[in-house]
Amino acid sequence: MSTWRYVSRRAFLKGAAAAAGAAAAPYVLPSSALGLAGAVAPSNRVIYGYIGCGNHGAGWNFDQVFRYADAQIIAVCDVDLSHVQNAKKRVDGHYSQHFGKDYQACTMYGDFRELIHRRDLDVVGIATPDHWHVIPAIMAAKAGKDVIGEKPMTLTVAEGRILSDVMKKTGRIFQTASENRSIDSYIRLIELIRGGVVGKLKHIEARLPIGNGSGRVGLDARALAKYQSPQAPPKGLNYEMWVGQAPWMPYIPAQSHGNFRWNLAFSGGVITDWGAHMVDLAQWGHNTEHTGPVEVEGKGDFPPRNAVYNTAPTFVVRYKYADGVTMTVSAGLGDLESAKHHEGPVVGRTPEPGIRFEGDEGWIESHGWRGSLKASRRPMLDAVIDREKVKLYRPSEIVGRAEGKGGEHRNFIDCVKSRQPCYAPAETGHRTITIPHIGNIAMLLGRKLRWNPAAERFVGDPEADTMLSRKQREPWTIANIDSWIRRNS
């Protein structure tokens, strides 16, 4: 429910004009409200409501939106009262400085459905735990809102197909919120690969960090045991809604904020978390953004299924595409020290994330997150690429790899205005995260699987097909979304 009442930008301007005509003294609007003093007129701003206000939502995502004068956050939602209160404080504080006056207009919500029903929102941002990415995104699209949703885009393959189809049917703009495709070094890497600098592509090596890391590993033994034991949810946390579609389980601090990705009920582990970055680059470089591999097999170091963290922290998964290109996605310690310089290819031999493309004429890799480029022959990195021929999507804002910011929101805002697809629309995000999902399935079943990327089903393996979707706990199901939408709102 709302604890603040917000007056929309349109109502504000209408009311201000009426007041100016009725009052004896002239009514003076602040220059920022009119789009003066470097600001953008309210009618030209893309108005956000944000669902999910933890560290990444109210931290990284708010920071990116705040950089743009033609975007504004006016509503925030979280099931944790402390999160939503902190988010409101951040928003109000930022716009108080931006507009040069006290700003208290950001509205708080504890139920995402109430935020989505607001008619003065243009877009909805989603930075919830992974098992809550799709349901509010579908509802927002059906309610007429554009959506920018955090990666990994989905909890299951089936969710992704439904979400992508809804976005196509409704004509809404969707952005998978990863900065990958706005970073200069990654754009250059993909430009070189698709420009043929390594020759005919043969293999892709994608390395992910080791998973199942607890944010509280520094606790002593007694405190750590409590952190990993069932207990009453903290006051202010709507834990029933936090669990959402997942099977009901007692509240355990180690499985909630910051660490939910290490339990299969809520996510797929590091293969879906960091795989959403590195596999996206692989798909982009391979020019397979609307398809996927045809074979998958792998082995993962899974803890017991009833463990607090039960996703695979280390693994090796091997894929093969219809054109013969192979890909390895792995996480592990490796045999090289990360901090030292090494001749030759490094990706896959340290715990650091990275990606390497290997062709019949050489290789190019990026070692580390937003790492610099390295090639089998240094001049390969200076190759001149015919951009008209390659036709790579280049967003309006390209970010330096060391700048510490991303361009995913700038690209989203641009596309909300132009109604053109974003650099990572729903179909692209779905195809990317399908690859880690089927990797998890192959590891859990312990056998090689054949995959039909057109049908999005396994070939001749009904048991594997059952793992493409999950039973959703009532009432938090995709089937209930239509009943939540107020048709007259």
C-alpha positions as CSV (number, residue, x, y, z in Angstrom):
1,M,0.0,0.0,0.0
2,S,1.0,3.6,-0.5
3,T,2.2,5.8,2.3
4,W,2.7,8.9,0.2
5,R,0.4,10.5,-2.3
6,Y,2.0,11.5,-5.5
7,V,0.7,14.1,-7.9
8,S,1.5,13.2,-11.5
9,R,3.6,15.6,-13.6
10,R,0.6,16.2,-15.9
11,A,-1.7,16.9,-13.0
12,F,0.9,19.2,-11.5
13,L,1.2,21.3,-14.6
14,K,-2.5,21.4,-15.0
15,G,-3.0,22.4,-11.4
16,A,-0.3,25.0,-11.6
17,A,-1.9,26.6,-14.6
18,A,-5.3,26.8,-12.9
19,A,-3.8,28.3,-9.7
20,A,-2.0,30.9,-11.8
21,G,-5.2,32.0,-13.4
22,A,-7.2,32.1,-10.1
23,A,-4.7,33.8,-7.8
24,A,-4.3,37.5,-7.4
25,A,-0.5,37.2,-7.4
26,P,1.2,35.4,-10.3
27,Y,2.1,31.8,-9.7
28,V,5.7,31.2,-10.5
29,L,6.9,27.7,-11.5
30,P,10.5,26.8,-10.6
31,S,12.7,26.8,-13.7
32,S,13.5,23.1,-13.2
33,A,9.8,22.2,-13.6
34,L,9.7,24.0,-16.9
35,G,12.8,22.3,-18.2
36,L,15.0,25.3,-17.7
37,A,18.3,25.5,-15.9
38,G,19.6,22.3,-17.6
39,A,16.5,20.3,-16.6
40,V,14.1,18.5,-18.9
41,A,10.4,19.5,-18.9
42,P,8.3,16.9,-17.0
43,S,6.3,16.0,-20.1
44,N,9.5,14.9,-21.8
45,R,10.8,12.8,-18.9
46,V,10.5,9.0,-18.9
47,I,8.9,8.3,-15.6
48,Y,10.0,5.2,-13.7
49,G,8.6,3.0,-10.9
50,Y,11.1,0.6,-9.5
51,I,10.3,-2.9,-8.0
52,G,13.1,-4.4,-6.0
53,C,15.1,-1.9,-4.0
54,G,18.0,-3.9,-2.5
55,N,21.7,-3.1,-3.2
56,H,21.5,-3.6,-6.9
57,G,18.2,-1.9,-7.4
58,A,18.6,1.2,-5.2
59,G,22.3,1.2,-5.8
60,W,23.5,0.4,-9.3
61,N,20.2,1.0,-11.1
62,F,19.2,4.2,-9.3
63,D,22.7,5.5,-10.0
64,Q,22.3,5.0,-13.7
65,V,18.8,6.5,-13.9
66,F,20.0,9.5,-11.9
67,R,22.6,10.4,-14.6
68,Y,19.9,11.3,-17.1
69,A,17.8,14.5,-16.9
70,D,15.2,13.0,-19.2
71,A,14.3,10.2,-16.7
72,Q,12.8,10.4,-13.2
73,I,11.9,7.8,-10.5
74,I,8.7,8.6,-8.7
75,A,7.7,5.3,-7.1
76,V,9.6,2.5,-5.4
77,C,8.5,-1.0,-4.2
78,D,10.0,-3.7,-2.0
79,V,8.7,-6.4,0.3
80,D,11.3,-5.3,2.9
81,L,10.2,-2.1,4.6
82,S,13.8,-1.0,5.3
83,H,14.7,-1.4,1.6
84,V,11.8,0.7,0.4
85,Q,12.4,3.4,3.0
86,N,16.1,3.6,2.0
87,A,15.1,3.7,-1.6
88,K,12.7,6.6,-1.1
89,K,15.3,8.5,0.9
90,R,17.8,8.0,-2.0
91,V,15.3,9.2,-4.6
92,D,14.0,12.2,-2.6
93,G,17.6,13.2,-1.7
94,H,18.7,13.1,-5.3
95,Y,15.9,15.1,-6.7
96,S,16.0,17.6,-3.9
97,Q,19.6,18.4,-5.1
98,H,18.6,18.1,-8.8
99,F,15.6,20.4,-8.6
100,G,17.1,22.8,-6.0
101,K,14.3,22.4,-3.5
102,D,12.9,19.9,-0.9
103,Y,11.5,16.9,-2.8
104,Q,9.3,14.4,-1.0
105,A,7.2,13.1,-3.9
106,C,8.6,9.5,-4.2
107,T,5.9,7.0,-3.2
108,M,6.6,3.8,-1.4
109,Y,4.8,0.5,-2.0
110,G,5.0,-3.0,-0.5
111,D,3.0,-4.7,-3.3
112,F,4.3,-4.5,-6.9
113,R,0.7,-4.7,-8.3
114,E,-0.2,-1.3,-6.7
115,L,2.9,0.3,-8.3
116,I,2.1,-1.1,-11.7
117,H,-1.5,0.2,-11.5
118,R,-0.2,3.8,-11.5
119,R,-1.3,5.5,-14.6
120,D,1.5,8.2,-14.5
121,L,4.3,5.7,-14.9
122,D,5.9,5.2,-18.3
123,V,8.2,2.3,-17.4
124,V,8.8,-0.2,-14.7
125,G,12.3,-1.3,-13.5
126,I,12.7,-4.7,-11.9
127,A,15.6,-5.6,-9.7
128,T,14.0,-8.3,-7.5
129,P,15.5,-11.7,-6.7
130,D,15.6,-13.8,-9.8
131,H,12.4,-15.8,-9.1
132,W,10.5,-12.6,-9.1
133,H,11.8,-11.2,-12.4
134,V,9.1,-12.4,-14.8
135,I,5.7,-12.1,-13.1
136,P,5.9,-8.3,-12.5
137,A,7.4,-7.8,-16.0
138,I,4.5,-9.6,-17.6
139,M,1.9,-7.7,-15.5
140,A,3.6,-4.4,-16.3
141,A,3.6,-5.1,-20.1
142,K,0.0,-6.1,-20.0
143,A,-0.8,-2.9,-18.1
144,G,0.8,-0.8,-20.8
145,K,4.2,-0.2,-19.3
146,D,7.7,-0.7,-20.8
147,V,10.1,-2.8,-18.8
148,I,13.7,-2.9,-17.9
149,G,14.4,-6.1,-16.0
150,E,17.5,-7.4,-14.3
151,K,19.5,-10.4,-15.5
152,P,19.2,-13.3,-15.4
153,M,16.0,-12.7,-17.1
154,T,14.2,-15.8,-15.9
155,L,14.0,-18.7,-13.5
156,T,13.1,-21.2,-16.1
157,V,13.1,-21.7,-19.9
158,A,9.3,-21.7,-20.0
159,E,9.1,-18.4,-18.2
160,G,11.3,-16.8,-20.8
161,R,9.2,-18.0,-23.8
162,I,6.1,-16.6,-22.1
163,L,7.7,-13.3,-21.3
164,S,9.2,-12.9,-24.8
165,D,5.8,-13.7,-26.4
166,V,4.0,-11.2,-24.2
167,M,6.4,-8.4,-25.1
168,K,5.9,-9.1,-28.8
169,K,2.1,-9.3,-28.5
170,T,1.8,-6.1,-26.4
171,G,4.4,-4.2,-28.4
172,R,6.1,-3.0,-25.2
173,I,9.8,-2.1,-25.0
174,F,11.9,-4.5,-22.9
175,Q,15.5,-4.3,-22.0
176,T,17.5,-7.0,-20.3
177,A,19.4,-4.9,-17.8
178,S,23.0,-5.8,-18.5
179,E,25.6,-3.2,-19.3
180,N,27.6,-5.7,-21.5
181,R,26.5,-4.2,-24.8
182,S,27.3,-0.6,-23.9
183,I,30.9,-1.2,-22.9
184,D,33.5,-0.1,-25.4
185,S,35.9,-3.1,-25.0
186,Y,33.1,-5.6,-25.4
187,I,31.6,-3.8,-28.4
188,R,35.1,-3.8,-30.0
189,L,35.6,-7.5,-29.1
190,I,32.3,-8.5,-30.9
191,E,33.1,-6.2,-33.8
192,L,36.4,-8.0,-34.3
193,I,34.9,-11.5,-34.0
194,R,31.9,-10.8,-36.3
195,G,34.3,-9.0,-38.7
196,G,36.2,-12.2,-39.2
197,V,39.5,-11.2,-37.6
198,V,39.9,-14.7,-36.0
199,G,38.9,-16.4,-39.2
200,K,36.2,-19.1,-39.1
201,L,34.9,-19.3,-35.5
202,K,35.6,-22.7,-33.9
203,H,35.3,-22.4,-30.1
204,I,34.2,-20.1,-27.4
205,E,35.6,-20.3,-23.9
206,A,33.4,-18.6,-21.2
207,R,34.7,-18.4,-17.7
208,L,32.6,-17.5,-14.6
209,P,33.6,-16.7,-11.0
210,I,33.2,-19.4,-8.4
211,G,29.7,-19.4,-6.9
212,N,27.9,-20.0,-3.6
213,G,29.8,-17.1,-1.8
214,S,28.2,-15.9,1.4
215,G,28.2,-12.3,2.3
216,R,28.7,-13.3,5.9
217,V,31.7,-15.7,5.7
218,G,33.6,-13.5,8.2
219,L,31.2,-14.5,11.0
220,D,32.4,-16.7,13.8
221,A,31.2,-20.3,13.9
222,R,28.3,-19.6,16.3
223,A,27.1,-16.5,14.4
224,L,27.5,-18.3,11.0
225,A,25.4,-21.3,12.3
226,K,22.6,-18.9,13.2
227,Y,22.9,-17.1,9.9
228,Q,22.3,-20.5,8.2
229,S,19.5,-21.7,10.5
230,P,15.7,-21.2,10.2
231,Q,14.3,-18.4,12.3
232,A,11.5,-15.8,12.4
233,P,11.6,-13.3,9.5
234,P,12.8,-9.8,10.5
235,K,10.1,-7.3,11.3
236,G,9.2,-5.3,8.2
237,L,9.9,-8.2,5.7
238,N,6.8,-9.6,4.0
239,Y,8.5,-13.1,3.8
240,E,5.4,-14.8,2.3
241,M,5.6,-12.5,-0.7
242,W,9.4,-12.7,-0.9
243,V,9.2,-16.5,-1.3
244,G,6.7,-15.9,-4.0
245,Q,6.3,-18.7,-6.6
246,A,9.0,-20.8,-5.0
247,P,8.1,-23.8,-2.7
248,W,7.4,-22.6,0.9
249,M,10.4,-22.9,3.2
250,P,11.4,-21.4,6.6
251,Y,13.2,-18.0,6.6
252,I,17.0,-18.5,6.6
253,P,19.0,-15.3,6.5
254,A,21.7,-16.9,4.4
255,Q,19.2,-17.6,1.6
256,S,17.6,-14.2,1.4
257,H,19.1,-10.7,0.6
258,G,22.3,-11.0,-1.3
259,N,22.6,-14.8,-1.3
260,F,19.3,-16.0,-2.8
261,R,21.1,-17.0,-6.0
262,W,22.9,-19.9,-4.3
263,N,19.6,-21.9,-3.8
264,L,17.9,-23.6,-6.7
265,A,14.5,-22.6,-5.4
266,F,15.2,-19.0,-6.2
267,S,17.8,-19.1,-9.0
268,G,20.3,-21.2,-10.8
269,G,23.6,-20.3,-9.1
270,V,26.6,-18.6,-10.7
271,I,25.9,-20.3,-14.1
272,T,22.8,-18.2,-14.5
273,D,24.1,-15.2,-12.6
274,W,27.4,-14.6,-14.4
275,G,26.3,-16.7,-17.3
276,A,23.9,-14.0,-18.2
277,H,26.9,-11.8,-18.9
278,M,29.4,-14.1,-20.5
279,V,27.0,-16.3,-22.5
280,D,25.4,-13.1,-23.7
281,L,28.7,-12.0,-25.2
282,A,29.2,-15.5,-26.7
283,Q,25.8,-15.4,-28.4
284,W,26.4,-11.9,-29.6
285,G,29.8,-12.8,-31.0
286,H,28.6,-16.0,-32.6
287,N,25.6,-14.1,-34.1
288,T,23.2,-16.7,-32.6
289,E,21.1,-14.3,-30.6
290,H,17.8,-15.9,-31.8
291,T,18.8,-19.5,-31.5
292,G,21.1,-21.7,-29.4
293,P,23.2,-24.8,-29.1
294,V,22.0,-28.3,-30.1
295,E,24.0,-30.4,-27.6
296,V,24.9,-29.9,-23.9
297,E,26.7,-32.0,-21.3
298,G,28.4,-31.1,-18.1
299,K,29.4,-31.9,-14.6
300,G,28.9,-29.7,-11.5
301,D,30.0,-29.8,-7.9
302,F,26.5,-29.7,-6.4
303,P,26.1,-29.7,-2.6
304,P,23.3,-31.9,-1.2
305,R,19.8,-30.7,-2.4
306,N,18.8,-29.9,1.2
307,A,21.8,-27.7,1.8
308,V,21.4,-24.0,2.4
309,Y,23.4,-23.4,-0.8
310,N,22.7,-26.1,-3.3
311,T,23.7,-24.7,-6.6
312,A,27.0,-25.7,-8.3
313,P,29.8,-23.4,-7.3
314,T,32.2,-25.0,-9.8
315,F,31.4,-26.8,-13.0
316,V,32.3,-27.5,-16.6
317,V,29.5,-27.4,-19.2
318,R,30.2,-28.1,-22.9
319,Y,27.8,-27.0,-25.7
320,K,27.8,-27.6,-29.4
321,Y,26.0,-25.5,-32.1
322,A,24.5,-26.7,-35.3
323,D,27.4,-25.1,-37.3
324,G,29.9,-27.1,-35.3
325,V,31.1,-24.3,-33.1
326,T,31.7,-25.5,-29.5
327,M,31.5,-23.6,-26.3
328,T,32.7,-24.3,-22.8
329,V,31.2,-22.5,-19.8
330,S,33.0,-23.2,-16.5
331,A,33.8,-21.9,-13.0
332,G,36.8,-23.1,-11.0
333,L,40.2,-22.2,-9.5
334,G,42.3,-22.9,-12.6
335,D,46.0,-23.4,-12.8
336,L,47.2,-19.8,-13.1
337,E,47.5,-16.9,-10.7
338,S,45.1,-14.1,-11.6
339,A,47.4,-11.2,-10.5
340,K,50.3,-12.3,-12.7
341,H,50.9,-11.6,-16.4
342,H,50.8,-14.7,-18.6
343,E,51.7,-15.3,-22.2
344,G,49.1,-17.0,-24.3
345,P,45.4,-17.3,-23.5
346,V,44.3,-17.0,-19.9
347,V,40.5,-17.2,-19.8
348,G,39.5,-20.5,-18.2
349,R,42.7,-20.9,-16.3
350,T,42.0,-18.5,-13.4
351,P,39.0,-18.0,-11.2
352,E,38.3,-14.6,-13.0
353,P,35.5,-14.2,-15.4
354,G,36.2,-13.8,-19.1
355,I,35.6,-14.9,-22.6
356,R,37.7,-16.1,-25.5
357,F,36.8,-16.6,-29.1
358,E,39.0,-19.0,-31.1
359,G,39.0,-19.3,-34.9
360,D,41.1,-20.9,-37.5
361,E,43.3,-17.8,-37.8
362,G,43.8,-17.0,-34.1
363,W,42.1,-16.0,-30.9
364,I,40.9,-12.9,-29.0
365,E,39.9,-12.8,-25.4
366,S,38.9,-10.5,-22.6
367,H,40.1,-11.6,-19.2
368,G,38.3,-10.3,-16.1
369,W,35.1,-8.4,-15.9
370,R,35.2,-5.5,-18.4
371,G,38.7,-6.6,-19.1
372,S,41.1,-5.3,-21.8
373,L,41.5,-7.3,-25.0
374,K,44.3,-9.7,-25.8
375,A,45.0,-11.6,-29.0
376,S,47.1,-14.3,-30.4
377,R,48.8,-11.6,-32.5
378,R,48.7,-8.0,-31.3
379,P,47.9,-6.4,-34.7
380,M,44.6,-8.3,-34.8
381,L,43.3,-5.8,-32.2
382,D,43.9,-2.9,-34.6
383,A,42.1,-4.4,-37.5
384,V,39.8,-2.0,-39.4
385,I,36.3,-3.4,-39.5
386,D,33.7,-2.4,-42.1
387,R,30.8,-1.4,-39.8
388,E,28.4,-1.2,-42.7
389,K,29.0,-4.9,-43.3
390,V,29.1,-6.1,-39.7
391,K,26.1,-3.9,-38.7
392,L,26.6,-4.2,-35.0
393,Y,24.1,-2.5,-32.7
394,R,25.8,0.6,-31.3
395,P,23.9,2.4,-28.5
396,S,24.0,6.2,-28.2
397,E,26.1,6.0,-25.1
398,I,29.1,3.8,-25.2
399,V,30.8,3.4,-21.8
400,G,34.5,3.1,-21.2
401,R,35.4,-0.3,-19.6
402,A,37.0,1.4,-16.6
403,E,34.3,4.1,-16.0
404,G,32.3,2.1,-13.5
405,K,28.9,2.8,-15.1
406,G,26.7,1.2,-17.7
407,G,24.6,2.3,-20.6
408,E,21.7,-0.1,-20.3
409,H,19.3,2.6,-19.0
410,R,20.3,5.2,-21.6
411,N,19.6,2.7,-24.4
412,F,16.3,1.8,-22.7
413,I,15.2,5.4,-22.4
414,D,16.2,6.1,-26.0
415,C,14.1,3.1,-27.2
416,V,11.1,4.0,-25.0
417,K,11.0,7.3,-26.9
418,S,11.8,5.9,-30.4
419,R,9.8,2.6,-30.0
420,Q,12.7,0.7,-31.5
421,P,14.1,-2.5,-29.9
422,C,16.7,-2.2,-27.2
423,Y,20.1,-3.8,-27.5
424,A,19.0,-6.7,-25.4
425,P,15.3,-7.2,-25.9
426,A,13.3,-10.0,-24.3
427,E,14.0,-12.6,-27.1
428,T,17.7,-12.0,-26.8
429,G,17.7,-12.1,-23.0
430,H,15.6,-15.3,-23.1
431,R,17.9,-17.0,-25.6
432,T,20.9,-16.1,-23.6
433,I,19.7,-17.4,-20.2
434,T,18.2,-20.6,-21.8
435,I,21.8,-21.8,-22.3
436,P,22.7,-21.7,-18.6
437,H,19.3,-23.2,-17.7
438,I,19.8,-26.2,-20.0
439,G,23.4,-26.5,-18.7
440,N,22.0,-26.9,-15.2
441,I,19.5,-29.5,-16.3
442,A,22.3,-31.5,-18.0
443,M,24.4,-31.4,-14.9
444,L,21.6,-32.3,-12.6
445,L,20.6,-35.3,-14.8
446,G,24.2,-36.3,-15.3
447,R,23.9,-37.0,-19.0
448,K,24.4,-35.5,-22.5
449,L,21.3,-33.9,-23.9
450,R,20.3,-32.9,-27.4
451,W,18.4,-29.6,-27.6
452,N,16.1,-28.2,-30.3
453,P,16.4,-24.4,-30.1
454,A,13.5,-23.9,-32.5
455,A,11.0,-25.9,-30.5
456,E,12.8,-25.1,-27.2
457,R,12.5,-28.8,-26.1
458,F,15.0,-31.6,-25.6
459,V,15.2,-34.2,-28.2
460,G,13.8,-37.6,-27.1
461,D,14.1,-36.8,-23.3
462,P,10.7,-36.3,-21.6
463,E,12.3,-36.2,-18.2
464,A,14.6,-33.3,-19.2
465,D,11.6,-31.5,-20.7
466,T,9.8,-31.6,-17.3
467,M,12.7,-29.4,-15.9
468,L,12.0,-26.6,-18.4
469,S,9.3,-25.3,-16.1
470,R,8.3,-25.4,-12.4
471,K,5.1,-25.5,-10.4
472,Q,4.4,-22.0,-9.1
473,R,3.1,-21.6,-5.6
474,E,-0.3,-19.9,-5.3
475,P,-1.1,-17.1,-5.6
476,W,2.1,-16.0,-7.2
477,T,1.6,-17.6,-10.6
478,I,1.7,-16.4,-14.2
479,A,-1.8,-17.7,-14.6
480,N,-3.1,-15.2,-12.0
481,I,-1.7,-12.1,-13.6
482,D,-4.7,-11.2,-15.7
483,S,-6.9,-11.2,-12.7
484,W,-4.7,-8.6,-11.0
485,I,-4.9,-6.0,-13.7
486,R,-7.5,-3.3,-13.3
487,R,-8.9,-2.9,-16.8
488,N,-10.4,0.5,-16.0
489,S,-7.2,2.0,-14.6
